[in-house]
Amino acid sequence: MPDKSFLHWPFFEDRHRKLADDLETWARSALGHVDHSDTDAACLGLVKDLGAAGFLDYSGAADGVLDVRSLCIIRETLARHDGLADFAFAMQGLGTGAISLFGTDEQKAEWLPKTRSGAAVSAFALTEPQSGSDVANSTMTAMEDGDAYVLDGEKTWISNGGIADLYTLFARTGEAPGAKGLSAFIVTPDLNGFEITERLETIAPHPLATLRFTGCRVPKKNMIGTPGAGFRIAMSVLDIFRSTVAAAALGFARRALDEALKRVTTREIQGAPLADLQLVQGHIADMALDIDAAALLVYRAAWTKDSGAPRVTREAAMAKLFATDQAQQVIDKAVQLHGGDGVRSGSAVEKLYREIRALRIYEGASDVQKIIIARQTIGAFQGD
């Protein structure tokens, strides 16, 4: 059984504990039979199932207030059960985060009921071939032309690319150089000039694609926020969802510890369980410590945001950096404790080993999080 004692920390309210219990019950019955042989179909099915069960209600908010603690609880729980289920949930929130926070009433009314019910799949189109974490250097253009903006350029590593019904896309409208010249748009795949040029395969299969836009006209009413506000919108969305990436890593780590505990308490060596060996006990202690420390950082960031902080850049960066890096270490220890079975294709810890690696890269690589933390810390010291 996974450790649930953290739910009684002062970060949480009764509604969070009920959510965790309800989702755990649903996940045990709904996620054990997911067919992963067709990733697109599995992802689409998971979105519909999560919507029907009501859990996607947390992914979007017409009043612009997202409950980050609930988002983190959901991602942690889903990741512990099924990595693709976590992905399906996460993208519904990330893909519509800009609409929830900055969209017009009309944009919210058109899209949030669909994404919250699972009737529409969303995506977040920020990364470009030459500007991953360096968002300010985005080169994709959106040129004003009458009642539309004309998009030209490419986006890549776009989650849900190829299966999404709407893309929150960021492009350069040119109000100013760098970060101040980007704007956000709602883009649908039926628009002329929008094409999927490549589907990308990774070690842990997810729907990913490269998108190309050639003279693609997007109606002006599809702009989210104001011209030139795209960078601020993107950072505000990431400020919320970066903590949830850390929560997913925490879920993977908890599953790895559970698998390791089952292994060392049932596997015997020289007539005694592996768990009797002090070196094994040392590994288990390190894993438990890393998980609790990560959980404290994750839910500190979530609680701080839910308590009204306008930004939690430092807290979210710390949570993502530590939780993802330490989850990699926890899972590696679980693989080691399984011996040869740990690298058997299809085993639980082998799948976790493949799932965790991407979390240290997307939504800001670990190295980028260190830069963010350092700049925030230096700035606070200097009184900026």
Backbone hydrogen bonds in HBPLUS format (Angstrom, degrees):
<---DONOR---> <-ACCEPTOR-->    atom                        ^
c    i                          cat <-CA-CA->   ^        H-A-AA   ^      H-
h    n   atom  resd res      DA  || num        DHA   H-A  angle D-A-AA Bond
n    s   type  num  typ     dist DA aas  dist angle  dist       angle   num
A0007-LEU N   A0004-LYS O   3.03 MM   3  5.81 156.8  2.08 122.2 127.9     1
A0008-HIS N   A0005-SER O   3.05 MM   3  5.75 166.5  2.07 120.1 124.4     2
A0009-TRP N   A0006-PHE O   2.96 MM   3  5.34 163.6  1.98 117.4 119.1     3
A0012-PHE N   A0009-TRP O   3.26 MM   3  6.25 173.7  2.26 131.6 132.0     4
A0016-HIS N   A0013-GLU O   3.00 MM   3  5.42 132.7  2.23 108.1 120.3     5
A0017-ARG N   A0013-GLU O   3.27 MM   4  6.71 154.4  2.34 150.4 157.5     6
A0018-LYS N   A0014-ASP O   2.92 MM   4  6.22 154.7  1.98 152.2 159.5     7
A0019-LEU N   A0015-ARG O   2.99 MM   4  6.12 156.1  2.05 138.6 145.2     8
A0020-ALA N   A0016-HIS O   2.97 MM   4  6.21 161.1  2.01 147.4 152.0     9
A0021-ASP N   A0017-ARG O   3.07 MM   4  6.30 156.3  2.13 144.5 150.3    10
A0022-ASP N   A0018-LYS O   2.84 MM   4  6.05 168.5  1.86 157.8 160.9    11
A0023-LEU N   A0019-LEU O   2.90 MM   4  5.98 166.6  1.91 155.3 159.1    12
A0024-GLU N   A0020-ALA O   3.00 MM   4  6.02 154.4  2.06 139.8 147.4    13
A0025-THR N   A0021-ASP O   3.05 MM   4  6.27 159.9  2.09 149.4 153.9    14
A0026-TRP N   A0022-ASP O   3.03 MM   4  6.29 160.4  2.07 146.8 152.3    15
A0027-ALA N   A0023-LEU O   2.77 MM   4  5.88 168.4  1.78 156.3 159.8    16
A0028-ARG N   A0024-GLU O   3.10 MM   4  6.20 157.8  2.15 145.8 150.8    17
A0029-SER N   A0026-TRP O   3.11 MM   3  5.42 129.1  2.38 102.8 115.7    18
A0030-ALA N   A0026-TRP O   2.82 MM   4  5.87 151.4  1.90 157.4 167.0    19
A0031-LEU N   A0027-ALA O   3.01 MM   4  5.26 160.0  2.05 139.1 141.4    20
A0042-ALA N   A0038-ASP O   2.90 MM   4  6.06 160.8  1.93 157.6 164.0    21
A0043-CYS N   A0039-THR O   2.91 MM   4  6.04 160.8  1.95 151.4 156.3    22
A0044-LEU N   A0040-ASP O   2.96 MM   4  6.19 165.7  1.98 154.8 158.6    23
A0045-GLY N   A0041-ALA O   2.92 MM   4  6.04 157.3  1.97 146.1 152.7    24
A0046-LEU N   A0042-ALA O   2.90 MM   4  6.09 153.0  1.97 146.7 154.1    25
A0047-VAL N   A0043-CYS O   3.01 MM   4  6.26 156.3  2.06 150.2 155.9    26
A0048-LYS N   A0044-LEU O   3.18 MM   4  6.45 161.6  2.21 146.2 150.5    27
A0049-ASP N   A0045-GLY O   2.93 MM   4  6.16 158.9  1.98 148.1 154.4    28
A0050-LEU N   A0046-LEU O   2.83 MM   4  5.95 165.1  1.86 152.3 156.3    29
A0051-GLY N   A0047-VAL O   2.95 MM   4  6.07 151.1  2.04 143.6 151.9    30
A0052-ALA N   A0048-LYS O   2.88 MM   4  6.08 161.1  1.91 150.1 155.0    31
A0053-ALA N   A0049-ASP O   3.01 MM   4  6.17 147.6  2.12 144.3 152.7    32
A0055-PHE N   A0050-LEU O   3.07 MM   5  5.51 128.9  2.35 164.5 164.8    33
A0054-GLY N   A0051-GLY O   3.05 MM   3  5.14 151.2  2.13 102.0 111.1    34
A0057-ASP N   A0054-GLY O   3.30 MM   3  5.66 159.0  2.34 105.5 111.7    35
A0058-TYR N   A0055-PHE O   3.33 MM   3  6.08 162.4  2.37 114.8 118.2    36
A0059-SER N   A0056-LEU O   2.90 MM   3  5.09 156.4  1.96 108.5 116.4    37
A0064-GLY N   A0061-ALA O   3.05 MM   3  5.24 161.3  2.09 108.4 113.5    38
A0071-LEU N   A0067-ASP O   3.02 MM   4  6.34 158.4  2.06 149.8 156.6    39
A0072-CYS N   A0068-VAL O   2.89 MM   4  6.10 157.4  1.94 149.1 154.7    40
A0073-ILE N   A0069-ARG O   2.93 MM   4  6.17 158.8  1.97 148.3 154.0    41
A0074-ILE N   A0070-SER O   2.93 MM   4  6.10 163.4  1.96 153.0 157.2    42
A0075-ARG N   A0071-LEU O   2.98 MM   4  6.20 165.3  2.00 149.1 153.3    43
A0076-GLU N   A0072-CYS O   2.86 MM   4  5.95 164.1  1.88 151.6 156.6    44
A0077-THR N   A0073-ILE O   2.99 MM   4  6.08 163.6  2.02 146.7 151.4    45
A0078-LEU N   A0074-ILE O   2.89 MM   4  6.04 171.1  1.90 156.3 159.1    46
A0079-ALA N   A0075-ARG O   2.91 MM   4  5.87 163.8  1.94 147.5 152.6    47
A0080-ARG N   A0076-GLU O   3.14 MM   4  6.26 150.0  2.23 140.4 148.0    48
A0081-HIS N   A0077-THR O   3.29 MM   4  6.60 137.7  2.49 139.7 150.3    49
A0081-HIS N   A0078-LEU O   3.01 MM   3  5.17 130.3  2.27  99.5 113.0    50
A0082-ASP N   A0078-LEU O   2.68 MM   4  5.79 176.7  1.68 171.5 172.2    51
A0085-ALA N   A0082-ASP O   3.14 MM   3  5.36 125.0  2.46 102.1 115.7    52
A0086-ASP N   A0082-ASP O   3.20 MM   4  6.59 155.0  2.26 152.1 158.9    53
A0087-PHE N   A0083-GLY O   3.04 MM   4  6.33 157.7  2.09 144.5 150.7    54
A0088-ALA N   A0084-LEU O   2.87 MM   4  6.09 161.5  1.91 148.9 153.1    55
A0089-PHE N   A0085-ALA O   3.07 MM   4  6.29 161.7  2.11 148.7 152.8    56
A0090-ALA N   A0086-ASP O   2.87 MM   4  6.00 171.4  1.87 157.0 160.0    57
A0091-MET N   A0087-PHE O   3.04 MM   4  6.16 165.6  2.06 157.3 159.1    58
A0092-GLN N   A0089-PHE O   3.12 MM   3  5.47 131.3  2.37 105.2 117.8    59
A0093-GLY N   A0090-ALA O   3.13 MM   3  5.40 124.7  2.45 100.7 113.9    60
A0094-LEU N   A0090-ALA O   2.88 MM   4  6.14 173.8  1.89 161.1 162.7    61
A0095-GLY N   A0091-MET O   2.83 MM   4  5.44 156.2  1.89 133.3 141.4    62
A0097-GLY N   A0093-GLY O   2.77 MM   4  5.56 108.8  2.28 141.6 159.0    63
A0097-GLY N   A0094-LEU O   3.36 MM   3  5.01 154.7  2.43  93.3 100.6    64
A0099-ILE N   A0096-THR O   3.00 MM   3  5.14 119.9  2.38 100.2 115.7    65
A0100-SER N   A0096-THR O   2.89 MM   4  6.22 163.1  1.92 161.5 166.4    66
A0101-LEU N   A0097-GLY O   2.97 MM   4  6.14 161.0  2.01 151.6 156.3    67
A0102-PHE N   A0098-ALA O   2.79 MM   4  5.55 156.9  1.84 141.8 149.0    68
A0103-GLY N   A0099-ILE O   2.87 MM   4  4.08 142.8  2.01 114.4 120.6    69
A0108-LYS N   A0104-THR O   2.96 MM   4  6.23 164.7  1.98 156.6 160.4    70
A0109-ALA N   A0105-ASP O   2.89 MM   4  6.02 159.8  1.93 146.0 152.1    71
A0110-GLU N   A0106-GLU O   2.95 MM   4  6.09 146.7  2.06 144.7 153.3    72
A0111-TRP N   A0107-GLN O   3.07 MM   4  6.16 163.0  2.10 150.6 154.2    73
A0112-LEU N   A0108-LYS O   3.00 MM   4  5.32 144.9  2.13 132.9 143.9    74
A0114-LYS N   A0111-TRP O   3.07 MM   3  5.34 122.2  2.42 104.6 119.2    75
A0115-THR N   A0111-TRP O   2.99 MM   4  6.27 164.6  2.01 163.1 167.7    76
A0116-ARG N   A0112-LEU O   2.87 MM   4  5.81 160.0  1.91 152.5 158.1    77
A0117-SER N   A0113-PRO O   3.18 MM   4  6.04 136.2  2.38 128.9 138.3    78
A0118-GLY N   A0114-LYS O   3.14 MM   4  6.13 123.1  2.48 134.5 147.7    79
A0119-ALA N   A0114-LYS O   2.84 MM   5  4.89 126.7  2.13 155.2 157.5    80
A0120-ALA N   A0114-LYS O   3.16 MM   6  5.17 139.4  2.34 117.9 112.7    81
A0165-ASP N   A0121-VAL O   2.69 MM  44  5.21 161.8  1.72 139.1 144.4    82
A0166-LEU N   A0121-VAL O   3.29 MM  45  6.74 144.0  2.43 157.0 162.4    83
A0123-ALA N   A0166-LEU O   3.01 MM  43  6.34 125.0  2.32 145.1 159.5    84
A0168-THR N   A0123-ALA O   2.91 MM  45  6.23 169.2  1.93 148.7 149.4    85
A0125-ALA N   A0168-THR O   2.72 MM  43  5.75 158.2  1.77 147.4 154.6    86
A0170-PHE N   A0125-ALA O   3.25 MM  45  6.61 146.9  2.37 174.8 167.3    87
A0156-THR N   A0127-THR O   2.97 MM  29  5.75 156.9  2.03 127.8 135.2    88
A0128-GLU N   A0131-SER O   3.25 MM   3  5.04 164.4  2.27 121.9 125.3    89
A0131-SER N   A0128-GLU O   3.18 MM   3  5.04 155.8  2.24 102.3 109.7    90
A0137-ASN N   A0134-ASP O   3.12 MM   3  5.83 156.8  2.17 118.0 124.4    91
A0138-SER N   A0135-VAL O   2.99 MM   3  5.50 146.6  2.10 128.6 126.2    92
A0172-ARG N   A0140-MET O   2.60 MM  32  5.81 175.1  1.60 155.2 155.2    93
A0141-THR N   A0152-ASP O   2.98 MM  11  5.41 156.3  2.04 162.4 160.4    94
A0152-ASP N   A0141-THR O   3.04 MM  11  5.41 152.3  2.12 145.3 149.0    95
A0142-ALA N   A0172-ARG O   2.88 MM  30  5.68 150.5  1.96 142.6 136.0    96
A0143-MET N   A0150-VAL O   2.99 MM   7  5.05 153.9  2.06 137.5 133.8    97
A0150-VAL N   A0143-MET O   2.78 MM   7  5.05 161.2  1.82 136.4 141.1    98
A0145-ASP N   A0148-ALA O   2.80 MM   3  5.37 165.6  1.82 161.9 157.0    99
A0148-ALA N   A0145-ASP O   3.15 MM   3  5.37 152.5  2.23 115.8 123.8   100
A0220-LYS N   A0147-ASP O   3.07 MM  73  5.79 161.6  2.11 139.1 135.1   101
A0149-TYR N   A0218-VAL O   2.83 MM  69  5.22 155.1  1.89 145.6 152.9   102
A0218-VAL N   A0149-TYR O   2.77 MM  69  5.22 168.7  1.78 157.3 161.1   103
A0151-LEU N   A0216-CYS O   2.72 MM  65  4.91 169.9  1.73 141.1 141.7   104
A0216-CYS N   A0151-LEU O   3.11 MM  65  4.91 156.2  2.17 146.6 142.2   105
A0153-GLY N   A0213-PHE O   2.96 MM  60  5.30 151.6  2.04 145.8 143.8   106
A0213-PHE N   A0153-GLY O   2.82 MM  60  5.30 159.8  1.86 166.1 170.5   107
A0155-LYS N   A0211-LEU O   2.95 MM  56  5.08 156.5  2.01 140.2 146.3   108
A0211-LEU N   A0155-LYS O   2.69 MM  56  5.08 159.2  1.73 148.0 155.5   109
A0158-ILE N   A0209-ALA O   3.06 MM  51  5.32 168.5  2.07 153.5 151.3   110
A0161-GLY N   A0158-ILE O   2.97 MM   3  5.21 144.7  2.09 129.2 128.7   111
A0209-ALA N   A0158-ILE O   3.17 MM  51  5.32 139.5  2.35 122.7 134.2   112
A0160-ASN N   A0207-PRO O   2.74 MM  47  4.88 154.2  1.81 145.9 143.9   113
A0163-ILE N   A0160-ASN O   3.05 MM   3  5.51 164.0  2.07 129.3 134.0   114
A0164-ALA N   A0160-ASN O   3.02 MM   4  5.47 127.9  2.30 175.5 167.1   115
A0167-TYR N   A0187-VAL O   2.77 MM  20  5.08 152.7  1.84 151.6 160.4   116
A0187-VAL N   A0167-TYR O   2.86 MM  20  5.08 163.1  1.89 149.5 155.1   117
A0169-LEU N   A0185-PHE O   2.86 MM  16  5.20 161.8  1.89 152.7 156.9   118
A0185-PHE N   A0169-LEU O   2.77 MM  16  5.20 151.5  1.85 152.1 161.1   119
A0171-ALA N   A0183-SER O   3.02 MM  12  5.63 158.0  2.07 156.3 163.0   120
A0183-SER N   A0171-ALA O   2.84 MM  12  5.63 158.0  1.88 160.1 166.1   121
A0173-THR N   A0181-GLY O   2.80 MM   8  5.66 137.8  1.98 145.4 159.1   122
A0174-GLY N   A0181-GLY O   3.03 MM   7  4.46 149.4  2.13 136.1 130.8   123
A0181-GLY N   A0178-GLY O   3.18 MM   3  5.87 165.8  2.20 123.4 125.4   124
A0230-GLY N   A0182-LEU O   2.72 MM  48  4.70 148.4  1.81 130.3 123.8   125
A0224-ILE N   A0184-ALA O   2.80 MM  40  5.24 164.9  1.82 128.9 134.1   126
A0186-ILE N   A0222-ASN O   2.80 MM  36  5.07 145.4  1.92 135.6 147.2   127
A0191-LEU N   A0188-THR O   3.30 MM   3  6.15 172.4  2.30 126.8 128.0   128
A0194-PHE N   A0191-LEU O   3.35 MM   3  5.93 145.0  2.48 137.6 135.6   129
A0214-THR N   A0193-GLY O   2.85 MM  21  4.80 157.5  1.90 136.2 143.8   130
A0195-GLU N   A0212-ARG O   2.99 MM  17  5.38 160.3  2.03 157.5 161.9   131
A0212-ARG N   A0195-GLU O   2.87 MM  17  5.38 166.0  1.89 161.7 164.8   132
A0197-THR N   A0210-THR O   2.99 MM  13  5.69 148.4  2.10 145.3 153.9   133
A0210-THR N   A0198-GLU O   2.83 MM  12  5.13 152.3  1.90 145.9 151.9   134
A0200-LEU N   A0208-LEU O   2.99 MM   8  5.25 159.1  2.03 120.5 127.3   135
A0222-ASN N   A0219-PRO O   2.88 MM   3  5.54 162.3  1.91 120.0 126.1   136
A0223-MET N   A0220-LYS O   3.05 MM   3  5.68 169.0  2.06 120.7 122.9   137
A0229-ALA N   A0226-THR O   3.10 MM   3  5.56 156.7  2.16 139.9 138.7   138
A0233-ILE N   A0229-ALA O   2.99 MM   4  6.20 156.2  2.05 154.7 162.4   139
A0234-ALA N   A0230-GLY O   2.85 MM   4  6.06 167.3  1.86 154.3 157.4   140
A0235-MET N   A0231-PHE O   2.94 MM   4  6.13 166.4  1.96 154.5 157.9   141
A0236-SER N   A0232-ARG O   2.97 MM   4  6.05 149.8  2.06 141.2 149.5   142
A0237-VAL N   A0233-ILE O   3.01 MM   4  6.27 156.2  2.07 153.3 159.1   143
A0238-LEU N   A0234-ALA O   2.96 MM   4  6.20 167.0  1.98 152.5 156.3   144
A0239-ASP N   A0235-MET O   2.83 MM   4  5.86 142.7  1.97 139.0 149.5   145
A0240-ILE N   A0237-VAL O   3.11 MM   3  5.45 135.4  2.32 103.8 114.8   146
A0241-PHE N   A0237-VAL O   3.00 MM   4  6.31 173.1  2.00 158.0 158.9   147
A0242-ARG N   A0238-LEU O   2.78 MM   4  5.35 144.5  1.91 144.3 147.9   148
A0244-THR N   A0241-PHE O   3.09 MM   3  4.99 122.9  2.43  91.0 105.8   149
A0245-VAL N   A0241-PHE O   3.17 MM   4  6.55 137.7  2.36 143.2 153.5   150
A0246-ALA N   A0242-ARG O   3.37 MM   4  6.75 156.0  2.43 144.2 149.4   151
A0247-ALA N   A0243-SER O   3.07 MM   4  6.43 143.5  2.21 137.3 147.9   152
A0248-ALA N   A0244-THR O   2.96 MM   4  6.26 148.6  2.06 143.4 150.5   153
A0249-ALA N   A0245-VAL O   3.03 MM   4  6.39 159.3  2.07 150.8 156.0   154
A0250-LEU N   A0246-ALA O   2.95 MM   4  6.22 148.6  2.05 142.8 151.9   155
A0251-GLY N   A0247-ALA O   2.96 MM   4  6.31 147.2  2.07 143.6 152.1   156
A0251-GLY N   A0248-ALA O   3.06 MM   3  5.00 116.0  2.48  92.5 108.0   157
A0252-PHE N   A0248-ALA O   2.99 MM   4  6.38 155.9  2.05 152.3 158.3   158
A0253-ALA N   A0249-ALA O   2.93 MM   4  6.18 158.6  1.97 148.9 155.1   159
A0254-ARG N   A0250-LEU O   2.90 MM   4  6.15 157.0  1.95 149.9 155.7   160
A0255-ARG N   A0251-GLY O   3.09 MM   4  6.30 159.2  2.14 146.8 152.0   161
A0256-ALA N   A0252-PHE O   2.97 MM   4  6.26 154.5  2.04 146.7 154.2   162
A0257-LEU N   A0253-ALA O   2.94 MM   4  6.24 157.0  2.00 152.7 158.1   163
A0258-ASP N   A0254-ARG O   2.99 MM   4  6.26 159.8  2.03 149.3 154.7   164
A0259-GLU N   A0255-ARG O   2.92 MM   4  6.19 160.6  1.96 152.3 157.4   165
A0260-ALA N   A0256-ALA O   2.90 MM   4  6.09 153.3  1.97 145.8 153.8   166
A0261-LEU N   A0257-LEU O   2.84 MM   4  6.07 156.9  1.90 151.4 157.4   167
A0262-LYS N   A0258-ASP O   3.00 MM   4  6.25 158.5  2.05 148.8 154.3   168
A0263-ARG N   A0259-GLU O   3.05 MM   4  6.25 152.4  2.13 141.1 148.8   169
A0264-VAL N   A0260-ALA O   2.92 MM   4  6.17 171.0  1.92 160.4 160.6   170
A0265-THR N   A0261-LEU O   3.11 MM   4  6.01 143.7  2.25 143.0 150.8   171
A0266-THR N   A0263-ARG O   3.31 MM   3  5.50 148.9  2.41 101.8 110.4   172
A0267-ARG N   A0263-ARG O   2.86 MM   4  5.68 152.0  1.94 156.1 162.3   173
A0275-ALA N   A0264-VAL O   2.86 MM  11  4.88 143.5  2.00 144.2 132.9   174
A0274-LEU N   A0267-ARG O   2.84 MM   7  5.97 149.8  1.93 171.6 165.3   175
A0269-ILE N   A0272-ALA O   2.74 MM   3  5.48 161.3  1.77 158.9 157.4   176
A0272-ALA N   A0269-ILE O   3.24 MM   3  5.48 159.1  2.29 108.1 114.1   177
A0276-ASP N   A0273-PRO O   2.99 MM   3  5.68 166.2  2.01 119.5 124.0   178
A0277-LEU N   A0274-LEU O   2.96 MM   3  5.69 163.8  1.99 124.1 129.0   179
A0281-GLN N   A0277-LEU O   2.96 MM   4  6.30 159.2  2.01 152.1 158.6   180
A0282-GLY N   A0278-GLN O   2.87 MM   4  6.11 144.9  1.99 144.0 153.6   181
A0283-HIS N   A0279-LEU O   3.14 MM   4  6.52 150.0  2.24 142.4 149.0   182
A0283-HIS N   A0280-VAL O   3.07 MM   3  5.13 115.9  2.50  96.4 111.4   183
A0284-ILE N   A0280-VAL O   3.00 MM   4  6.35 163.1  2.03 156.0 160.2   184
A0285-ALA N   A0281-GLN O   2.89 MM   4  6.08 158.2  1.93 148.1 154.2   185
A0286-ASP N   A0282-GLY O   3.01 MM   4  6.24 161.7  2.04 148.1 152.6   186
A0287-MET N   A0283-HIS O   2.97 MM   4  6.21 160.0  2.01 152.5 158.0   187
A0288-ALA N   A0284-ILE O   2.95 MM   4  6.17 166.5  1.97 154.3 157.3   188
A0289-LEU N   A0285-ALA O   2.95 MM   4  6.10 160.2  1.99 151.5 157.2   189
A0290-ASP N   A0286-ASP O   2.94 MM   4  6.11 166.1  1.96 151.9 155.4   190
A0291-ILE N   A0287-MET O   3.04 MM   4  6.20 155.0  2.10 148.1 154.8   191
A0292-ASP N   A0288-ALA O   3.07 MM   4  6.30 166.2  2.09 149.7 152.9   192
A0293-ALA N   A0289-LEU O   2.97 MM   4  6.12 165.8  2.00 154.8 159.2   193
A0294-ALA N   A0290-ASP O   2.95 MM   4  6.02 156.3  2.01 141.5 148.4   194
A0295-ALA N   A0291-ILE O   2.89 MM   4  6.08 159.7  1.93 149.8 155.7   195
A0296-LEU N   A0292-ASP O   3.00 MM   4  6.24 155.9  2.06 148.7 154.3   196
A0297-LEU N   A0293-ALA O   3.22 MM   4  6.52 156.6  2.28 145.3 150.7   197
A0298-VAL N   A0294-ALA O   2.86 MM   4  6.11 161.9  1.89 156.8 162.4   198
A0299-TYR N   A0295-ALA O   2.97 MM   4  6.06 178.1  1.97 155.8 156.4   199
A0300-ARG N   A0296-LEU O   2.96 MM   4  5.87 134.6  2.17 134.6 146.3   200
A0301-ALA N   A0297-LEU O   3.14 MM   4  6.24 163.8  2.17 144.1 147.6   201
A0302-ALA N   A0298-VAL O   3.05 MM   4  6.37 160.5  2.09 146.8 152.6   202
A0303-TRP N   A0299-TYR O   2.94 MM   4  5.77 161.1  1.97 132.3 138.4   203
A0304-THR N   A0300-ARG O   2.89 MM   4  5.95 158.9  1.93 148.3 154.5   204
A0305-LYS N   A0301-ALA O   3.09 MM   4  6.32 159.6  2.14 147.3 151.9   205
A0306-ASP N   A0302-ALA O   2.94 MM   4  6.17 166.1  1.96 152.4 156.7   206
A0307-SER N   A0303-TRP O   2.85 MM   4  5.94 131.0  2.09 142.4 155.2   207
A0309-ALA N   A0304-THR O   3.35 MM   5  6.03 160.1  2.39 155.5 152.4   208
A0308-GLY N   A0305-LYS O   3.09 MM   3  5.54 163.4  2.12 114.7 117.9   209
A0316-ALA N   A0312-VAL O   2.76 MM   4  5.78 167.7  1.78 161.9 165.5   210
A0317-ALA N   A0313-THR O   2.99 MM   4  6.02 155.4  2.05 141.5 148.8   211
A0318-MET N   A0314-ARG O   2.97 MM   4  6.15 161.9  2.00 150.9 155.6   212
A0319-ALA N   A0315-GLU O   3.00 MM   4  6.18 160.5  2.04 145.2 150.9   213
A0320-LYS N   A0316-ALA O   2.89 MM   4  6.08 166.3  1.91 151.8 155.2   214
A0321-LEU N   A0317-ALA O   2.91 MM   4  5.97 169.0  1.92 151.8 155.6   215
A0322-PHE N   A0318-MET O   2.99 MM   4  6.00 170.7  1.99 152.1 154.4   216
A0323-ALA N   A0319-ALA O   2.91 MM   4  5.72 158.0  1.95 145.2 152.1   217
A0324-THR N   A0320-LYS O   3.10 MM   4  5.82 161.2  2.13 140.2 145.9   218
A0325-ASP N   A0321-LEU O   3.13 MM   4  6.05 161.6  2.16 144.4 150.1   219
A0326-GLN N   A0322-PHE O   2.87 MM   4  5.82 164.6  1.89 151.2 156.4   220
A0327-ALA N   A0323-ALA O   2.98 MM   4  5.85 143.9  2.11 131.4 141.5   221
A0328-GLN N   A0324-THR O   3.15 MM   4  6.33 149.9  2.24 140.9 147.8   222
A0329-GLN N   A0325-ASP O   3.32 MM   4  6.70 148.1  2.43 138.0 145.9   223
A0330-VAL N   A0326-GLN O   2.82 MM   4  6.12 158.8  1.87 152.7 158.7   224
A0331-ILE N   A0327-ALA O   2.90 MM   4  6.02 168.0  1.91 152.3 155.2   225
A0332-ASP N   A0328-GLN O   2.99 MM   4  6.11 153.8  2.06 140.5 148.3   226
A0333-LYS N   A0329-GLN O   3.00 MM   4  6.25 154.7  2.07 147.3 153.3   227
A0334-ALA N   A0330-VAL O   3.02 MM   4  6.35 149.6  2.11 143.9 152.7   228
A0335-VAL N   A0331-ILE O   2.92 MM   4  6.25 156.6  1.97 153.0 158.7   229
A0336-GLN N   A0332-ASP O   2.99 MM   4  6.25 160.2  2.03 146.9 152.3   230
A0337-LEU N   A0333-LYS O   2.91 MM   4  6.16 157.0  1.97 150.3 155.9   231
A0338-HIS N   A0334-ALA O   3.14 MM   4  6.35 128.9  2.42 138.4 150.9   232
A0338-HIS N   A0335-VAL O   3.09 MM   3  5.19 138.4  2.27  99.2 111.2   233
A0339-GLY N   A0336-GLN O   3.08 MM   3  5.31 155.9  2.14 105.6 113.2   234
A0342-GLY N   A0339-GLY O   2.92 MM   3  5.42 147.3  2.03 111.8 121.8   235
A0343-VAL N   A0340-GLY O   3.20 MM   3  5.78 153.5  2.27 113.8 119.9   236
A0344-ARG N   A0341-ASP O   3.26 MM   3  5.03 163.8  2.29  99.3 103.3   237
A0347-SER N   A0344-ARG O   3.05 MM   3  5.74 165.7  2.07 142.7 143.6   238
A0351-LYS N   A0347-SER O   3.02 MM   4  6.28 158.5  2.07 157.5 162.7   239
A0352-LEU N   A0348-ALA O   3.05 MM   4  6.32 154.3  2.12 144.8 152.3   240
A0353-TYR N   A0349-VAL O   2.93 MM   4  6.05 149.3  2.02 140.0 148.0   241
A0354-ARG N   A0350-GLU O   3.23 MM   4  6.56 145.6  2.35 141.7 149.3   242
A0355-GLU N   A0351-LYS O   2.92 MM   4  6.13 154.1  1.98 147.7 155.8   243
A0356-ILE N   A0352-LEU O   3.01 MM   4  6.05 164.0  2.04 157.8 158.4   244
A0359-LEU N   A0356-ILE O   3.09 MM   3  5.61 137.0  2.28 113.5 124.7   245
A0360-ARG N   A0357-ARG O   3.26 MM   3  5.84 155.6  2.32 113.4 119.6   246
A0361-ILE N   A0358-ALA O   2.91 MM   3  5.27 159.3  1.95 115.5 120.0   247
A0362-TYR N   A0358-ALA O   3.00 MM   4  6.25 164.8  2.02 173.8 174.7   248
A0366-SER N   A0360-ARG O   3.03 MM   6  5.56 145.4  2.16 155.6 147.3   249
A0368-VAL N   A0365-ALA O   2.91 MM   3  5.20 120.8  2.26 105.1 120.3   250
A0369-GLN N   A0365-ALA O   3.00 MM   4  6.42 152.7  2.08 153.9 162.5   251
A0370-LYS N   A0366-SER O   3.13 MM   4  6.49 148.2  2.24 147.1 154.9   252
A0371-ILE N   A0367-ASP O   3.28 MM   4  6.64 151.0  2.37 141.1 148.0   253
A0372-ILE N   A0368-VAL O   2.97 MM   4  6.31 159.4  2.02 153.4 158.9   254
A0373-ILE N   A0369-GLN O   2.90 MM   4  6.12 167.4  1.91 153.6 156.6   255
A0374-ALA N   A0370-LYS O   2.92 MM   4  6.05 163.0  1.95 147.6 152.7   256
A0375-ARG N   A0371-ILE O   2.93 MM   4  6.10 168.0  1.94 153.0 156.3   257
A0376-GLN N   A0372-ILE O   2.94 MM   4  6.11 161.7  1.97 152.3 157.7   258
A0377-THR N   A0373-ILE O   2.90 MM   4  6.03 158.1  1.95 148.2 154.6   259
A0378-ILE N   A0374-ALA O   2.87 MM   4  6.04 167.8  1.88 157.7 160.6   260
A0379-GLY N   A0375-ARG O   2.86 MM   4  5.86 159.5  1.91 143.1 150.0   261
A0380-ALA N   A0376-GLN O   2.96 MM   4  6.10 153.6  2.03 143.3 149.8   262
A0381-PHE N   A0377-THR O   3.09 MM   4  6.32 154.2  2.16 143.6 150.4   263
A0382-GLN N   A0378-ILE O   2.96 MM   4  6.22 149.6  2.06 149.3 157.8   264
A0383-GLY N   A0379-GLY O   2.99 MM   4  6.07 110.4  2.50 133.9 150.5   265
A0384-ASP N   A0379-GLY O   2.82 MM   5  5.03 153.8  1.89 155.9 152.7   266
A0383-GLY N   A0380-ALA O   3.20 MM   3  5.00 149.1  2.30  93.6 102.7   267
